[in-house]
Amino acid sequence: MTHIEYSGRDNLDVMKAAIHYNQFLVDMVLNAMPRQGSVVDFGAGAGTFAQPVRAAGLDVVCVETDPVLGNNLHKLGMSVVTDLQSVADASLSGIYSLNVLEHIEDDQAILDLWMRKLAPGGQILVYVPAFQSLYSSMDRKVGHHRRYRRAGLQQQLHRAGFEVQSVRYADSLGYLASWVYKLMDKGHGDINSGMLRTYDQWVFPVSRLLDGVCQSWFGKNVYATACKPATPLEP
């Protein structure tokens, strides 16, 4: 997985303007990750989440394969590796991954790798785009292999040996907005920065309130928390 360039760097820059959305994800990470030991930001990108998570006091190791993004993370003073294989087995207290697993062709192998690198009792948070029916030119542009559903993500985590704690959808109004985007899709896969700011400021907070009702049925994204068993599972 070393030195793989990411085709959606411009979209990462645009997404920095999504203040409410990004804070929601940071809060999710801080609620899920242990405060002791090292945690990995798997696919750290521009450091949008790794920086505030580190500022909150967590020991963050960034995994980033893109050489430009990795170099920028180094300049920010982050600890960076290009491959999780270089991290010792059973050494991590947590791994979080935000909109990354869908970029990896063999996602099950990555979940198996996370299991191996986590210490017993270690926590994971995985956040990915939901519903293959929403797949659009934006997904193609940034190299998404798939979108997920609750049941399928839960099955993959169980297959890797994780104890699944919760699997929920997020951003219920974003699900509807994604359908609108797909219907109006011109094939370029870009994010309109003005529309993004408007959605983030006015719609996303309402969407989060509706998630309390809709999180079992639909949303633009789906996320799961799980842990490595403290003792080996019975065969």
NUSE-971049 format. One line per 3 residues: number of its first residue (from 1); their letters; for each residue y, x, z of C-alpha. Coordinates in nm, 2 decimals, padded with zeros to 4 digits. Each point is the difference from the previous one (the first is absolute). Example, Ala and Ser with C-alpha at 12.3 -4.5 7.8 and 13.67 -1.06 7.14 Angstrom:
REM NUSE-971049
1	as	-00.45 01.23 00.78  00.34 00.14 -00.07
***
This chain:
REM NUSE-971049
1	mth	00.00 00.00 00.00  00.23 00.30 -00.01  00.31 00.02 -00.22
4	iey	-00.01 -00.35 -00.15  00.34 -00.11 -00.13  00.12 -00.35 00.08
7	sgr	00.13 -00.21 -00.29  00.22 -00.23 00.22  00.24 00.24 00.17
10	dnl	00.30 -00.20 -00.13  -00.14 -00.31 00.16  -00.03 00.19 00.33
13	dvm	00.37 00.08 -00.01  00.09 -00.36 -00.07  -00.22 -00.12 00.29
16	kaa	00.20 00.20 00.25  00.26 -00.28 -00.03  -00.25 -00.25 00.15
19	ihy	00.12 00.04 00.35  -00.16 -00.30 00.17  -00.33 00.05 -00.19
22	nqf	-00.02 00.37 00.09  00.08 -00.06 00.36  -00.27 -00.26 00.01
25	lvd	-00.25 00.26 -00.12  00.13 00.26 00.25  -00.04 -00.25 00.28
28	mvl	-00.35 -00.08 -00.12  -00.09 00.37 00.01  00.14 00.06 00.34
31	nam	-00.19 -00.30 00.14  -00.33 00.11 -00.15  00.00 00.38 00.05
34	prq	-00.09 00.18 00.32  00.28 00.19 00.17  -00.22 00.30 00.08
37	gsv	-00.15 00.24 -00.25  00.07 00.05 -00.37  00.04 -00.29 -00.24
40	vdf	-00.01 00.02 -00.38  00.24 -00.17 -00.25  -00.25 -00.02 -00.29
43	gag	00.21 00.01 -00.31  00.33 00.07 00.17  00.21 -00.02 -00.32
46	agt	00.37 00.05 00.06  -00.05 00.00 00.38  00.15 -00.34 00.04
49	faq	-00.24 -00.08 00.28  -00.11 00.34 00.12  00.36 00.09 00.11
52	pvr	00.07 -00.29 00.23  -00.36 00.01 00.13  00.05 00.36 00.09
55	aag	00.34 -00.08 00.15  -00.17 -00.25 00.23  -00.20 00.29 00.15
58	ldv	-00.33 00.00 -00.20  -00.15 00.32 -00.13  -00.02 -00.08 -00.37
61	vcv	-00.19 00.19 -00.27  00.09 -00.10 -00.35  -00.26 -00.01 -00.27
64	etd	00.17 00.01 -00.34  -00.15 00.11 -00.33  00.32 -00.02 -00.22
67	pvl	00.15 00.35 00.00  00.36 -00.12 -00.03  -00.04 -00.25 00.28
70	gnn	-00.19 00.25 00.21  00.27 00.26 -00.04  00.27 -00.25 00.10
73	lhk	-00.20 -00.08 00.31  -00.02 00.37 00.09  00.38 00.01 -00.03
76	lgm	00.03 -00.28 00.24  -00.20 00.20 00.25  -00.32 -00.20 -00.02
79	svv	-00.35 00.14 00.04  -00.16 -00.04 -00.34  -00.35 00.04 -00.15
82	tdl	-00.11 -00.08 -00.35  -00.35 -00.12 00.10  -00.14 -00.16 00.31
85	qsv	-00.31 00.21 -00.05  00.20 00.30 00.15  00.03 -00.19 00.33
88	ada	-00.28 00.06 00.25  -00.26 -00.27 00.04  00.03 -00.23 00.30
91	sls	00.34 00.15 00.08  00.25 -00.29 -00.07  00.10 -00.28 00.24
94	giy	00.13 -00.22 -00.28  00.05 -00.04 -00.38  00.24 -00.24 -00.16
97	sln	00.04 -00.07 -00.38  00.26 -00.22 -00.15  -00.04 -00.12 -00.36
100	vle	-00.22 00.30 -00.09  -00.37 -00.09 00.00  00.05 -00.21 -00.32
103	hie	00.09 00.32 -00.18  -00.34 00.16 00.06  -00.29 -00.08 -00.23
106	ddq	-00.27 00.06 00.26  00.17 -00.17 00.29  -00.33 -00.03 00.19
109	ail	-00.04 00.37 00.01  00.35 00.03 00.15  -00.10 -00.24 00.28
112	dlw	-00.31 00.20 00.06  00.22 00.32 00.02  00.23 -00.17 00.25
115	mrk	-00.30 -00.08 00.22  -00.11 00.36 00.00  00.34 00.14 00.08
118	lap	00.07 -00.24 00.29  -00.09 00.08 00.35  -00.22 -00.26 00.18
121	ggq	00.23 -00.30 00.08  00.25 00.11 -00.26  00.21 -00.28 -00.16
124	ilv	00.09 -00.08 -00.36  00.26 -00.22 -00.17  -00.04 -00.07 -00.37
127	yvp	00.26 -00.21 -00.19  -00.06 -00.08 -00.37  00.11 -00.25 -00.27
130	afq	-00.18 -00.33 00.00  -00.16 -00.22 -00.27  -00.11 00.14 -00.33
133	sly	00.15 -00.31 -00.17  00.34 00.15 00.08  -00.07 00.33 -00.19
136	ssm	00.30 00.07 -00.22  00.17 00.28 -00.19  00.13 00.13 00.33
139	drk	-00.36 00.06 00.11  -00.08 00.17 -00.33  00.31 00.23 00.01
142	vgh	-00.08 00.14 00.35  -00.37 00.03 -00.07  -00.16 -00.28 00.20
145	hrr	-00.37 -00.03 -00.06  -00.02 -00.34 00.19  00.15 -00.24 00.24
148	yrr	-00.19 -00.13 00.31  -00.10 -00.31 00.18  -00.07 -00.03 00.38
151	agl	-00.38 -00.05 -00.03  -00.05 00.29 -00.24  00.21 00.25 00.20
154	qqq	-00.18 -00.10 00.32  -00.34 00.05 -00.17  00.10 00.35 -00.11
157	lhr	00.12 00.10 00.34  -00.33 -00.13 00.15  -00.19 00.20 -00.26
160	agf	00.18 00.32 00.11  -00.11 -00.07 00.36  00.33 -00.12 00.14
163	evq	00.04 -00.26 00.27  00.25 -00.24 -00.16  00.26 -00.14 00.24
166	svr	00.21 -00.22 -00.24  00.05 -00.07 -00.37  00.31 -00.20 -00.10
169	yad	00.22 -00.08 -00.29  00.37 00.09 00.01  00.32 -00.11 -00.18
172	slg	-00.09 -00.36 -00.10  00.32 -00.05 -00.20  -00.07 00.33 -00.17
175	yla	-00.32 -00.15 -00.14  00.21 -00.27 -00.17  00.26 00.26 -00.11
178	swv	-00.28 00.21 -00.15  -00.11 -00.30 -00.21  00.36 -00.04 -00.13
181	ykl	00.01 00.37 -00.08  -00.33 -00.02 -00.19  00.12 -00.30 -00.20
184	mdk	00.32 00.18 -00.09  -00.16 00.34 -00.04  00.14 00.20 -00.29
187	ghg	-00.26 00.27 00.03  00.21 00.29 00.13  -00.11 -00.03 00.36
190	din	00.34 00.09 00.15  00.15 -00.15 00.32  00.34 -00.16 -00.03
193	sgm	00.19 00.16 00.29  00.25 -00.28 00.03  -00.27 -00.27 00.03
196	lrt	-00.19 00.22 00.24  00.30 00.03 00.23  00.06 -00.37 -00.01
199	ydq	-00.37 -00.08 00.07  -00.01 00.25 00.28  00.31 -00.13 00.17
202	wvf	-00.04 -00.37 -00.04  -00.35 -00.09 -00.09  -00.23 00.25 00.17
205	pvs	00.10 -00.10 00.36  -00.08 -00.36 -00.08  -00.33 00.11 -00.16
208	rll	-00.10 00.18 00.31  00.06 -00.32 00.20  -00.22 -00.20 -00.24
211	dgv	-00.27 00.27 00.03  -00.08 -00.14 00.34  -00.14 -00.31 -00.18
214	cqs	-00.11 00.15 -00.33  -00.15 00.34 00.10  -00.36 -00.13 -00.02
217	wfg	00.04 -00.14 -00.36  00.24 00.20 -00.21  00.27 00.26 -00.03
220	knv	00.13 00.28 -00.23  -00.19 00.25 00.21  -00.30 00.02 00.23
223	yat	-00.04 00.23 00.30  -00.28 00.10 00.24  -00.03 00.18 00.33
226	ack	-00.33 00.15 00.10  -00.14 00.28 00.21  -00.28 00.25 -00.01
229	pat	-00.26 -00.10 00.26  00.02 00.20 00.32  -00.37 00.03 00.00
232	ple	-00.23 00.01 -00.32  -00.10 -00.34 -00.13  -00.37 -00.09 00.02
235	p	-00.18 00.04 -00.33
***
